[in-house]
Amino acid sequence: MFNLQEIAVGLPIDPAAISSALEDNRLLVVEAPPGTGKTTLVPPALANILAGKVIVTSPRRVTARAAARRLRHLSGDPHAVGHRVKGDSQAGRDVEFVTPRVLINALLRDPELPGIGGVIIDEVHERHVDTDVLLGMLIELSQLREDLHVVAMSATADAQRFAELMGAGVASYEAPMFPLTTVYKPHPDRIQLTDDYLRHVASFAEGRALIFVPRIRDVERLTNMIPGALPLHGGLSAKEQDRALTRSDAIVVATSIAESSLTVPGVSLVIDTGLERQPKRDALRGVTGLVTQTISQSSASQRAGRAVREAPGTVIRCYREADLTRPYPTPEIASADLTEAVLTALAWGSTDLPMLDPFPEKAYADALATLRSLGLVDGSITELGRKAATVPTDPRAAATLLKLGSGAAKTLAKLTDDDPRRLARLTHRSQPVDPGTVAATMRPEWIARRQGDTYLTAAGFRAQLKDVPLRSTWIVATDVTRSPRGYVIHHAEVLGDTPETEVTRKTQVVEGKLQARLVEHVGAIVVKETPVQPTAEELHRFEASKPKHMSARARNLYERLVFAHEFADWPEPVPGDYKALMGQVPWDKFDSIPPETWTSPADNNHRIDYTEHGPEVACKLQECFGLTETPTILGVPIIFELLSPAGRSLARTGDLASFWAGPYAGVRADMRGRYPKHPWPEDPLTATPTARTKKRR
């Protein structure tokens, strides 16, 4: 038994009240501001009323370790509290702190969680994907295990939404707040995070201050500007983190980790940049990167609240009040790559988990496509997929390890920034595997073939090599970034042989006639095309699909609805007149009907042809100056036929960024002498779009 009275000394939550709420509610949402001690008090209170162990999830390894150390110290029993995170564990008899992924893997191995009496999910308000998925799994499990207690803990005022989702009770607690003084000190270089801006931030630092910056690199830059300042972020060792948490006289520079997960004592001044790092998915690259963005209003309040836990305090916000436009953080599920989350749901047996926000359709479809390419899904989850779901690494690395064995661990560790010995222990023994094979197994969509000065990837985007001394026909990109001028490969592995190809039969209508061909390809990379005769079935379908007795207006609408059906899963249209076709459009999609025309940056309208390859537009090249992103219709990129001033085709592309970064230079060299009255700028991204000739001087 934990002595709750001793553990609760100095905390605003009454241990008797929280114990009563836990006894009365098997499913409970605990709502309390940061610093109230819910992470310290609720786990032992729940453990005291249950026979089984209590598992507490925290979204970050550093916070799981820190919370376990603190409760272990307060309990006075070194064996009562433990933790399990990647690369670090200590057994605990009564309470164990883990990351969400650790508990997810345990659920997939044994869905009944034997020996576990209760689960506490901390920081649910942060809306991490793993936390959302885990909560959905536990809600389903709680319906089967009527003895399982599930507690969700939130630091913001959104507890009612979680309570409705869970069918749970709510226990709300307030912390005594001292007076807060808010001062705004904006600076024009905030978004760029220049040295001038960081010096502006540093100029306000004094006493026991807590400064919030978005990136680890910014923590390092700012600590170098402030003598004696201590860093606090997830990349530090436990000893280094403890220095920032226990020194009462130092200025602490932290990422958002100190916003609600960790308590920094003695703070009376908070200096806030109002910026954070959040994951954002790049669908074309198939990766999730981190972007810097302005925090939400609730995050700003949590940061400011750190200054008034123990005494009156001040928050200096180095931004404008008008910069805060979002009331709550954007759920990670809305912008992150969902490959791991979808694999988890499939392995669990439910892709319709009870969550506040369901998987977005496009991201879900992309995740399934990735899982199919890795051999983890084939209609349903494969046996390889079930095994990969429980391997403690991401699905790409897991699939690669299971296919190639320990011989892939060394290369894989470099690609994933992991420990090769740990990875080797996760799979069967094998001989060393060629790095190109490892990379291609992990990232089949980044297999690339040289085409002139660029590489075309299997994913369909073109990229240039940067400082990579490779000239091989086939490579596998392992580090790709996106810039305003296109995609750049920073590192790649050589593929000695032509990779395994697929053969797809395709048909298209050319000048009213049906043509067929066999396409040998690696993803979007066409290796060989062979014309063949259309089959009788293909010809029959072609004749049956011809719109009969339709006006030009109706035929145009029909083609647009066929496109929406093929590329966006709209209902398949039945040929008819215009009114009948409009009647087939779902009411909630009226505003999304594919348009007839596309308006160029030069303000000219161009007809859109909807083909089996997607929407196609023909326009003069100069009208597309300044377009850094390829416009899309229902998420499908427009394929541009870029024309010369005389209306002849110069290039065909569905990736304008790659075109500007590569082939455009050759087009410019050929055309500027032939059409000197028309603009051919060196930098088409900053040029003014136009359909006219140059102005005379």
TANOR-V889880 format. One record per pair of residues at least 12 apart in sequence whose C-alpha atoms are under 10 Angstrom apart, sorted by the first residue. I is the first residue (numbers start at 1). J is the second residue. Records with the same first field share a line. If there is no record, write none. Layout:
I=J / J
This chain:
1=44 / 45 / 47 / 48 / 49 / 75 / 80 / 94
2=41 / 43 / 44 / 45 / 46 / 47 / 48 / 74 / 75 / 76 / 77 / 80 / 94
3=15 / 44 / 45 / 48 / 74 / 75 / 76
4=16 / 19 / 40 / 41 / 42 / 44 / 45 / 48 / 74 / 75
5=41
6=74 / 75
7=37 / 40 / 41 / 44 / 45 / 70 / 71 / 73 / 74 / 75 / 76
8=37 / 38 / 40 / 41 / 74
9=74
10=36 / 37
11=35 / 36 / 37 / 38 / 40 / 41 / 175
12=35 / 36 / 37 / 38 / 173 / 174 / 175 / 176
13=32 / 36 / 37 / 38 / 41 / 42 / 172 / 173 / 174 / 175
14=41 / 173
15=41 / 42 / 44 / 45
16=45
17=171 / 173
18=30 / 38 / 41 / 42 / 45 / 46 / 171 / 172 / 173
19=41 / 42 / 44 / 45 / 46 / 47 / 48 / 49
20=45 / 46 / 49
21=46 / 169 / 170 / 171
22=42 / 45 / 46 / 49 / 149 / 150 / 151 / 169 / 171
23=45 / 46 / 49 / 50 / 149
24=169
25=149 / 150 / 151 / 168 / 169 / 170 / 171
26=118 / 142 / 146 / 147 / 148 / 149 / 150 / 151 / 168 / 169
27=118 / 119 / 139 / 142 / 148 / 149 / 150 / 151 / 152 / 163 / 166 / 167 / 168 / 169 / 170
28=120 / 149 / 150 / 151 / 152 / 153 / 159 / 162 / 163 / 166 / 167 / 168 / 169 / 170 / 171
29=120 / 121 / 124 / 150 / 151 / 152 / 153 / 154 / 159 / 160 / 161 / 162 / 163 / 164 / 166 / 167 / 168 / 169 / 170 / 171 / 172
30=42 / 120 / 122 / 151 / 152 / 153 / 154 / 155 / 159 / 162 / 163 / 169 / 170 / 171 / 172 / 173
31=123 / 125 / 152 / 153 / 154 / 155 / 156 / 157 / 158 / 159 / 160 / 170 / 171 / 172 / 173 / 174
32=153 / 154 / 155 / 156 / 157 / 159 / 171 / 172 / 173 / 174 / 175
33=154 / 155 / 156 / 157 / 172 / 173 / 174 / 175 / 176 / 260 / 301 / 302 / 305
34=123 / 154 / 155 / 156 / 174 / 175 / 258 / 259 / 260 / 261 / 262 / 263 / 302 / 303 / 305 / 306 / 309
35=155 / 175 / 260 / 261 / 262 / 263 / 264 / 265 / 302 / 305 / 306 / 309 / 310
36=155 / 173 / 174 / 175 / 176 / 263 / 309
37=175 / 263
38=122 / 153 / 154 / 155 / 173
39=56 / 58 / 64 / 67 / 68 / 70 / 71 / 120 / 121 / 122 / 123 / 153 / 261 / 262
40=67 / 68 / 70 / 71 / 72 / 74
41=71
42=56 / 120 / 151 / 153
43=55 / 56 / 71 / 81 / 94 / 95 / 96 / 97 / 118 / 119 / 120 / 151
44=71 / 75 / 80 / 81 / 94 / 95
46=94 / 95 / 117 / 118 / 119 / 120 / 149 / 150 / 151
47=94 / 95 / 117 / 118 / 119
48=94
49=117 / 118
50=94 / 116 / 117 / 118 / 147 / 148 / 149
51=94 / 115 / 116 / 117 / 118
52=93 / 94 / 95 / 114 / 115 / 116 / 117 / 118 / 147 / 148
53=92 / 93 / 94 / 95 / 96 / 114 / 115 / 116 / 117 / 118 / 119
54=81 / 92 / 93 / 94 / 95 / 96 / 97 / 115 / 116 / 117 / 118 / 119 / 120 / 149 / 150
55=82 / 83 / 92 / 94 / 95 / 96 / 97 / 98 / 99 / 103 / 116 / 117 / 118 / 119 / 120 / 121 / 150
56=68 / 83 / 95 / 96 / 97 / 98 / 99 / 100 / 103 / 118 / 119 / 120 / 121 / 122 / 151 / 152
57=83 / 84 / 96 / 97 / 98 / 99 / 100 / 101 / 102 / 103 / 119 / 120 / 121 / 122 / 123 / 124 / 131 / 134 / 152
58=85 / 97 / 98 / 99 / 100 / 101 / 120 / 121 / 122 / 123 / 124 / 131 / 261
59=98 / 99 / 100 / 101 / 121 / 122 / 123 / 124 / 126 / 127 / 128 / 129 / 130 / 131 / 257 / 261
60=85 / 98 / 99 / 100 / 234 / 257 / 261
61=83 / 84 / 85 / 86 / 87 / 88 / 97 / 98 / 99 / 100 / 234 / 235
62=85 / 99 / 233 / 234 / 235 / 236 / 237 / 238 / 241 / 257 / 261 / 262
63=97 / 98 / 99 / 234 / 238 / 257 / 258 / 260 / 261 / 262 / 263
64=82 / 83 / 84 / 85 / 96 / 97 / 98 / 99 / 122 / 261 / 262
65=82 / 83 / 84 / 85 / 88 / 89 / 90 / 96 / 97 / 98 / 99 / 238
66=83 / 97 / 238 / 241 / 242 / 245 / 261 / 262 / 263
67=81 / 82 / 83 / 96 / 97 / 261 / 262
68=80 / 81 / 82 / 83 / 84 / 90 / 92 / 95 / 96 / 97 / 98
69=81 / 82 / 83 / 97 / 238
71=95
72=92 / 95
77=92 / 93
78=91 / 92 / 93
79=91 / 92 / 93 / 94 / 95
80=92 / 93 / 94 / 95 / 96
81=93 / 94 / 95 / 96 / 97
82=94 / 95 / 96 / 97 / 98
83=95 / 96 / 97 / 98 / 99
84=96 / 97 / 98 / 99 / 102 / 103
85=97 / 98 / 99 / 100 / 101 / 102 / 103
86=98 / 99 / 101 / 102 / 392 / 393 / 422
87=419 / 422
94=116 / 117
95=116 / 118 / 119
96=119
97=119 / 120 / 121
98=121
99=121 / 122 / 130 / 131
100=121 / 122 / 128 / 129 / 130 / 131 / 132 / 133 / 134 / 135
101=130 / 131 / 133 / 134 / 341 / 344 / 390 / 392 / 393
102=390 / 392
103=119 / 130 / 134
104=130 / 131 / 133 / 134 / 135 / 137 / 138 / 344 / 348 / 389 / 390 / 392
105=344 / 389 / 390 / 391 / 392
106=390
107=134 / 137 / 138 / 141 / 344 / 348 / 390
108=137 / 344 / 345 / 347 / 348 / 349 / 386 / 387 / 389 / 390
109=347 / 348 / 386 / 387 / 389 / 390
111=137 / 138 / 141 / 348
112=138 / 141 / 142 / 144 / 145 / 148
113=141 / 145 / 148
116=147 / 148 / 149
117=145 / 147 / 148 / 149 / 150
118=142 / 147 / 148 / 149 / 150 / 151
119=135 / 138 / 148 / 149 / 150 / 151 / 152
120=135 / 149 / 150 / 151 / 152 / 153
121=134 / 135 / 138 / 150 / 151 / 152 / 153 / 154
122=151 / 152 / 153 / 154 / 155 / 261
123=152 / 153 / 154 / 155 / 156 / 260 / 261
124=152 / 153 / 154 / 155 / 156 / 158 / 159 / 162
125=152 / 153 / 154 / 155 / 156 / 157 / 158 / 159 / 162 / 260 / 298 / 328 / 329 / 331
126=154 / 155 / 156 / 260 / 261 / 299 / 328 / 329 / 330 / 331 / 332
127=328 / 329 / 330 / 331 / 332 / 333 / 356 / 357
128=279 / 330 / 331 / 332 / 333 / 336
129=331 / 332 / 333 / 334 / 335 / 336 / 337 / 338 / 340 / 341 / 359
130=332 / 333 / 338 / 340 / 341 / 344
131=332 / 355
132=331 / 332 / 333 / 341 / 353 / 354 / 355 / 356 / 357 / 358
133=333 / 341 / 342 / 344 / 345 / 351 / 353 / 354 / 355 / 356 / 358 / 359
134=341 / 344 / 345 / 353 / 354 / 355
135=150 / 151 / 152 / 162 / 165 / 166 / 353 / 354 / 355 / 356
136=165 / 166 / 345 / 350 / 352 / 353 / 354 / 355 / 356
137=344 / 345 / 348 / 349 / 350 / 353 / 354 / 355
138=150 / 151 / 166 / 353 / 354
139=165 / 166 / 167 / 353 / 354 / 355
140=166 / 350 / 353 / 354
142=166
150=166 / 168
151=163 / 166 / 168 / 169 / 170
152=166 / 168 / 170
153=170 / 171 / 172
154=172 / 260
155=172 / 173 / 260 / 261 / 298 / 299 / 302
156=260 / 298 / 299 / 301 / 302 / 328
157=172 / 298 / 328
158=328
159=171 / 172
161=356
162=355 / 356
164=356
165=354 / 355 / 356
166=354 / 355 / 356
175=309
176=308 / 309 / 310 / 311
177=305 / 306 / 307 / 308 / 309 / 310 / 311 / 312 / 313
178=305 / 307 / 308 / 309 / 310 / 311 / 312 / 313
179=305 / 307 / 308 / 309 / 311 / 312 / 313 / 314
180=268 / 269 / 304 / 305 / 307 / 308 / 309 / 311 / 312 / 313 / 314 / 315
181=269 / 304 / 307 / 308 / 312 / 313 / 314 / 315 / 316
182=270 / 304 / 313 / 314 / 315 / 316 / 317
183=271 / 314 / 315 / 316 / 317 / 318 / 319 / 320 / 321
184=271 / 272 / 315 / 316 / 317 / 318 / 319 / 320 / 321
185=200 / 201 / 204 / 271 / 272 / 273 / 316 / 317 / 318 / 319 / 320 / 321
186=200 / 201 / 273 / 316 / 317 / 318 / 319 / 320 / 321 / 323
187=200 / 201 / 273 / 318 / 319 / 320
188=318 / 319
189=319
190=273 / 274 / 275 / 318 / 319
191=273 / 274 / 275 / 292 / 293 / 294 / 319
192=292
193=213 / 214 / 218 / 273 / 275 / 292
194=218
195=218 / 221 / 222 / 225
197=273 / 318
198=213 / 218 / 219 / 221 / 222 / 225 / 273 / 318
199=221 / 222 / 225 / 226
200=318
201=213 / 222 / 271 / 272 / 273 / 316 / 317 / 318
202=222 / 223 / 225 / 226 / 253 / 271
203=225 / 226
204=269 / 270 / 271 / 316 / 318
205=226 / 229 / 251 / 252 / 269 / 270 / 271 / 316
206=226 / 249 / 250 / 251 / 268 / 269
207=248 / 249 / 250 / 251 / 266 / 267 / 268 / 269
208=229 / 247 / 248 / 249 / 250 / 251 / 252 / 264 / 265 / 266 / 267 / 268 / 269 / 270 / 307
209=229 / 248 / 249 / 250 / 251 / 252 / 253 / 264 / 266 / 267 / 268 / 269 / 270 / 271 / 306 / 307 / 314 / 315
210=229 / 230 / 232 / 250 / 251 / 252 / 253 / 254 / 258 / 264 / 265 / 266 / 267 / 268 / 269 / 270 / 271 / 272 / 303 / 304 / 306 / 307 / 315
211=229 / 231 / 232 / 251 / 252 / 253 / 254 / 255 / 256 / 258 / 269 / 270 / 271 / 272 / 273 / 303 / 315 / 316
212=232 / 252 / 253 / 254 / 255 / 256 / 257 / 258 / 259 / 270 / 271 / 272 / 273 / 274 / 275 / 276 / 303 / 317
213=253 / 254 / 255 / 256 / 271 / 272 / 273 / 274 / 275 / 276 / 277
214=254 / 255 / 256 / 257 / 272 / 273 / 274 / 275 / 276 / 277 / 278 / 291 / 292 / 293 / 294 / 295
215=233 / 254 / 255 / 256 / 275 / 276 / 277 / 290 / 291 / 292
216=231 / 232 / 233 / 234 / 235 / 236 / 253 / 254 / 255 / 277
217=255
218=231 / 253 / 254 / 255
219=231 / 232 / 233 / 252 / 253 / 254 / 255
220=232 / 253 / 254
221=253
222=252 / 253 / 254
223=251 / 252 / 253 / 254
226=251 / 252 / 253
227=250 / 251
228=249 / 250 / 251 / 252
229=244 / 249 / 250 / 251 / 252 / 253
230=243 / 244 / 245 / 247 / 250 / 251 / 252 / 253 / 254
231=243 / 244 / 251 / 252 / 253 / 254 / 255
232=244 / 245 / 252 / 253 / 254 / 255 / 256 / 257 / 258 / 262 / 264
233=253 / 254 / 255 / 256 / 257 / 258
234=254 / 255 / 256 / 257 / 258
242=264
244=264 / 265
245=258 / 262 / 263 / 264 / 265 / 266
246=264 / 265 / 266
247=264 / 265 / 266
248=264 / 265 / 266 / 267
249=265 / 266 / 267
250=266 / 267
251=267 / 269 / 270
252=264 / 267 / 270
253=271
255=275 / 276 / 277
256=274 / 275 / 276 / 277 / 295 / 299 / 303
258=302 / 303 / 306
259=299 / 300 / 301 / 302 / 303 / 304 / 305 / 306
260=299 / 302 / 303 / 305 / 306
263=306 / 309
264=306 / 307 / 309
265=306 / 307 / 309 / 310
266=306 / 307 / 308 / 309 / 310 / 311
267=305 / 306 / 307 / 308 / 309 / 310 / 311 / 312 / 313 / 314
268=304 / 305 / 306 / 307 / 308 / 309 / 310 / 311 / 312 / 313 / 314 / 315
269=304 / 305 / 306 / 307 / 308 / 312 / 313 / 314 / 315 / 316
270=303 / 304 / 305 / 306 / 307 / 308 / 313 / 314 / 315 / 316 / 317
271=303 / 304 / 307 / 314 / 315 / 316 / 317 / 318
272=300 / 303 / 304 / 315 / 316 / 317 / 318 / 319
273=294 / 295 / 300 / 316 / 317 / 318 / 319
274=293 / 294 / 295 / 296 / 297 / 299 / 300 / 303 / 317 / 318 / 319 / 320 / 323 / 324
275=292 / 293 / 294 / 295 / 296 / 299 / 300 / 318 / 319
276=290 / 291 / 292 / 293 / 294 / 295 / 296 / 299
277=289 / 290 / 291 / 292 / 293 / 294 / 295
278=290 / 291 / 292 / 293 / 294 / 295 / 329 / 330 / 331 / 332 / 335 / 336
279=291 / 292 / 332 / 333 / 334 / 335 / 336 / 337
280=292 / 332 / 333 / 334 / 335 / 336 / 337
281=332 / 333 / 334 / 335 / 336 / 337 / 338 / 363
282=335 / 336 / 337 / 481 / 482
283=335 / 336 / 337 / 362 / 363 / 366 / 367 / 459
284=366 / 445 / 459 / 460 / 461
285=445 / 446 / 457 / 459 / 460 / 461 / 480 / 481 / 482 / 487
286=337 / 339 / 366 / 367 / 370 / 443 / 445 / 446 / 459
287=336 / 337 / 338 / 339 / 480 / 481
288=335 / 336 / 337 / 338
289=335 / 336 / 337 / 481
290=336
294=319 / 323 / 324 / 325 / 326 / 329
295=323 / 324 / 325 / 326 / 327 / 328 / 329 / 330
296=323 / 324 / 325 / 326 / 327 / 328 / 329 / 330
297=321 / 323 / 324 / 325 / 326 / 327 / 328 / 329
298=324 / 326 / 327 / 328 / 329
299=324 / 326 / 327 / 328 / 329
300=315 / 317 / 324 / 327 / 328
301=315
303=315
304=316 / 317
331=356 / 357
332=357
333=357 / 358 / 359 / 360 / 363
334=357 / 358 / 359 / 360 / 363
335=360 / 363
336=363
337=363 / 364 / 366 / 367
338=359 / 360 / 363 / 364 / 365 / 366 / 367 / 368 / 370
339=363 / 364 / 365 / 366 / 367 / 368 / 369 / 370 / 371 / 394 / 395 / 396
340=367 / 371 / 388 / 389 / 393 / 394 / 395 / 396
341=359 / 364 / 367 / 389 / 394 / 395
342=359 / 363 / 364 / 365 / 367 / 368 / 371 / 389
343=367 / 368 / 371 / 376 / 377 / 381 / 385 / 386 / 388 / 389 / 390 / 395
344=385 / 386 / 388 / 389 / 390 / 395
345=381 / 389
346=377 / 380 / 381 / 382 / 385 / 386 / 389
347=380 / 381 / 382 / 383 / 385 / 386 / 387 / 388 / 389 / 390
348=386 / 389
349=380 / 381
351=364
361=568
362=568 / 635
368=380 / 381
370=395 / 396 / 443 / 444 / 445
371=385 / 395 / 396 / 399
372=385
373=396 / 441 / 442 / 443 / 444 / 445 / 523
374=395 / 396 / 397 / 398 / 399 / 400 / 403 / 441 / 442 / 443 / 444 / 445
375=399 / 403
376=388 / 389 / 395 / 396 / 398 / 399
384=398 / 399 / 402 / 403
385=398 / 399 / 402
387=399 / 402
388=400 / 401 / 402
391=423 / 426 / 427
392=422 / 423 / 426
393=416 / 418 / 423 / 426
394=416
395=442
396=412 / 416 / 439 / 441 / 442 / 443 / 444
397=409 / 412 / 413 / 415 / 416 / 423 / 438 / 439 / 441 / 442 / 443
398=412 / 423 / 426 / 427 / 442
399=441 / 442
400=412 / 427 / 437 / 438 / 439 / 440 / 441 / 442 / 443
401=423 / 424 / 425 / 426 / 427 / 428 / 429 / 438 / 441 / 442
402=426 / 427 / 428
403=427 / 428 / 438 / 441
404=427 / 428 / 429 / 430 / 431 / 432 / 433 / 437 / 438 / 441
405=423 / 424 / 425 / 426 / 427 / 428 / 429 / 430 / 431 / 432 / 433
406=420 / 421 / 422 / 423 / 424 / 425 / 426 / 427 / 428 / 429 / 430 / 431 / 432 / 433
407=420 / 423 / 424 / 427 / 428 / 429 / 430 / 431 / 432 / 433 / 434 / 435 / 438
408=420 / 423 / 424 / 427 / 429 / 430 / 431 / 432 / 433 / 434 / 435 / 437 / 438 / 439 / 441
409=421 / 422 / 423 / 424 / 425 / 426 / 427 / 430 / 432 / 433 / 438
410=423 / 424 / 432 / 433 / 435 / 438
411=432 / 433 / 434 / 435 / 436 / 437 / 438 / 439
412=424 / 435 / 438 / 439 / 442
414=478
415=438 / 439 / 442 / 478 / 479
416=478
434=493 / 494 / 495 / 496
435=476 / 492 / 493 / 494 / 495
436=474 / 475 / 476 / 477 / 478 / 492 / 493 / 494 / 495 / 496 / 497
437=476 / 493 / 494 / 495 / 496 / 497 / 499
438=476 / 493
439=475 / 476 / 477 / 478 / 492 / 493 / 494 / 495
440=475 / 476 / 477 / 478 / 493 / 494 / 495 / 499
441=476
442=476 / 478
443=458 / 459 / 476 / 477 / 478
444=457 / 458 / 459 / 476 / 477 / 499 / 522 / 523
445=457 / 458 / 459 / 460 / 461 / 476 / 477 / 522 / 523 / 524
446=458 / 459 / 460 / 461 / 475 / 476 / 477 / 478 / 479 / 480 / 492 / 523
447=459 / 474 / 475 / 476 / 477 / 478 / 492 / 493 / 494 / 495 / 499 / 522 / 523 / 525
448=460 / 461 / 462 / 463 / 472 / 473 / 474 / 475 / 476 / 477 / 492 / 494 / 495 / 499 / 522 / 523 / 524 / 525
449=462 / 472 / 473 / 474 / 475 / 476 / 495 / 498 / 522 / 525 / 526 / 527
450=462 / 463 / 464 / 471 / 472 / 473 / 474 / 475
451=473
452=662 / 663
453=465 / 471 / 662 / 663
454=487 / 488 / 489 / 658 / 659 / 661 / 662 / 663
455=473 / 474 / 475 / 477 / 487 / 488 / 489 / 525 / 658 / 662
456=474 / 524 / 525 / 526 / 658
457=474 / 475 / 476 / 477 / 522 / 523 / 524 / 525
458=476 / 521 / 522 / 523 / 524 / 525 / 526
459=522 / 523 / 524 / 525
460=523 / 524 / 525 / 654 / 655
461=486 / 487 / 524 / 525 / 654 / 655 / 656 / 657 / 658 / 659
462=486 / 487 / 488 / 489 / 655 / 656 / 657 / 658 / 659 / 661 / 662
463=477 / 480 / 481 / 482 / 485 / 486 / 487 / 488 / 489 / 490 / 657 / 658 / 659 / 661 / 662
464=480 / 486 / 487 / 488 / 489 / 490 / 658 / 661 / 662
465=477 / 480 / 487 / 488 / 489 / 490 / 491 / 492
466=480 / 488 / 489 / 490 / 491
467=489 / 490 / 491
468=489 / 490 / 491 / 492 / 493
469=491 / 492
470=491 / 492 / 493 / 494
471=494
472=493 / 494 / 495 / 496
473=494 / 495 / 496 / 497 / 498
474=493 / 494 / 495 / 496 / 497 / 498 / 499
475=491 / 492 / 493 / 494 / 495 / 496 / 497 / 498 / 499
476=489 / 491 / 492 / 493 / 494 / 495
477=489 / 490 / 491 / 492 / 493 / 494
478=490 / 491 / 492 / 493
479=491 / 492
480=492
482=657
483=628 / 657 / 661
484=627 / 628 / 629 / 657 / 658 / 660 / 661 / 685
485=628 / 629 / 656 / 657 / 658 / 659 / 660 / 661 / 662 / 683 / 684 / 685
486=628 / 629 / 655 / 656 / 657 / 658 / 659 / 660 / 661 / 662
487=657 / 658 / 661
488=658 / 661
498=522 / 527
499=521 / 522
500=520 / 521 / 522
501=519 / 520 / 521 / 522 / 523 / 525 / 526 / 527 / 528
502=519 / 520 / 521 / 522 / 523 / 526 / 527
503=518 / 519 / 520 / 521 / 522 / 526 / 527 / 528 / 529
504=517 / 518 / 519 / 520 / 521 / 529
505=517 / 518 / 519 / 520 / 529 / 530 / 531 / 532 / 534
506=518 / 519 / 529 / 531 / 532 / 534 / 612
507=531 / 532 / 533 / 534 / 538 / 539 / 542 / 612
508=542 / 611 / 612 / 613
509=542 / 611 / 612
513=539 / 542
514=533 / 534 / 538 / 539 / 542 / 543
515=531 / 532 / 533 / 534 / 538 / 539
516=530 / 531 / 532 / 533 / 534 / 535 / 538
517=529 / 530 / 531 / 532 / 533 / 534
518=530 / 531 / 532
519=531
545=574 / 575
546=575
547=559 / 574 / 575 / 576 / 577
548=575 / 576 / 577
549=575 / 576 / 577
550=575 / 576 / 577 / 578
551=576 / 577 / 578
552=577 / 578
553=577 / 578
554=575 / 576 / 577 / 578 / 579 / 580 / 581 / 582
555=575 / 576 / 577 / 578 / 581
556=578 / 595 / 596 / 608 / 609 / 610
557=573 / 575 / 577 / 578 / 581 / 582 / 593 / 594 / 595 / 596
558=572 / 573 / 574 / 575 / 576 / 577 / 578 / 581 / 582
559=573 / 575 / 594 / 596 / 609 / 610 / 611
560=573 / 593 / 594 / 595 / 596 / 608 / 609 / 610 / 611 / 615
561=573 / 574 / 581 / 582 / 584 / 585 / 593 / 594 / 610
562=574 / 575 / 610 / 611 / 612
563=593 / 594 / 609 / 610 / 611 / 612 / 613 / 614 / 615 / 633 / 634
564=592 / 593 / 594 / 610 / 614 / 633 / 634 / 636
566=612 / 614
567=612 / 613 / 614 / 633 / 634 / 635 / 636
568=633 / 634 / 635 / 636
570=584 / 585 / 586 / 589
571=584 / 585 / 586
572=584 / 585
573=585
592=633 / 634
593=633 / 634
594=608 / 610 / 615 / 633 / 634
595=607 / 608 / 633
596=608 / 609 / 610
597=609 / 617
598=616 / 617 / 618 / 619 / 631 / 633 / 638
599=623
600=619 / 620 / 622 / 623 / 624 / 625 / 627 / 631 / 689 / 690 / 691
601=622 / 623 / 624 / 625 / 626 / 627 / 688 / 689 / 690 / 691
602=622 / 623 / 624 / 625 / 688 / 689 / 690 / 691 / 692
603=623 / 689 / 690 / 691
604=619 / 623 / 690 / 691
605=619
606=618 / 619
607=619
608=638 / 639 / 640
609=638 / 639
610=638 / 639
611=639
613=636 / 637 / 638 / 639
614=632 / 633 / 636 / 637 / 638 / 639 / 654
615=632 / 633 / 634 / 636 / 637 / 638 / 639 / 640 / 654
616=637 / 638 / 639 / 640 / 641 / 652 / 653 / 654
617=638 / 639 / 640 / 641 / 642 / 652
618=639 / 640 / 641 / 642 / 643 / 647 / 648 / 649 / 652
619=640 / 641 / 642 / 643 / 644 / 645 / 647 / 648 / 649 / 691
620=640 / 641 / 642 / 643 / 644 / 645 / 646 / 647 / 648 / 649 / 650 / 689 / 690 / 691 / 692
621=640 / 641 / 642 / 643 / 644 / 645 / 647 / 649 / 650 / 651 / 664 / 679 / 680 / 684 / 689 / 690 / 691
622=642 / 643 / 644 / 645 / 678 / 679 / 680 / 681 / 684 / 687 / 688 / 689 / 690 / 691 / 692 / 693
623=642 / 643 / 688 / 689 / 690 / 691 / 692
624=640 / 642 / 656 / 684 / 685 / 687 / 688 / 689 / 690 / 691
625=656 / 660 / 680 / 681 / 683 / 684 / 685 / 686 / 687 / 688 / 689 / 690
626=656 / 657 / 660 / 683 / 684 / 685 / 686 / 687 / 688 / 689
627=656 / 657 / 660 / 684 / 685 / 686 / 687 / 689
628=655 / 656 / 657 / 658 / 659 / 660 / 684 / 685 / 686
629=655 / 656 / 657 / 658
630=653 / 654 / 655 / 656 / 657 / 658
631=654 / 655 / 656
632=654
636=654
637=653 / 654 / 655 / 656
638=653 / 654 / 655 / 656
639=652 / 653 / 654 / 655 / 656
640=652 / 653 / 654 / 655 / 656
641=653 / 654
644=667 / 671 / 675 / 678
645=671 / 674 / 675 / 677 / 678 / 691 / 692 / 693
646=675
650=664 / 667 / 671
651=663 / 664 / 667
657=685
660=682 / 683 / 684 / 685
661=683 / 684 / 685
664=680 / 682 / 683 / 684
665=680 / 681 / 682 / 683 / 684
667=680
668=680 / 681 / 682
669=682
675=693
676=693 / 694
677=692 / 693 / 694 / 695 / 696
678=690 / 691 / 692 / 693 / 694 / 695
679=691 / 692 / 693 / 694 / 695
680=694
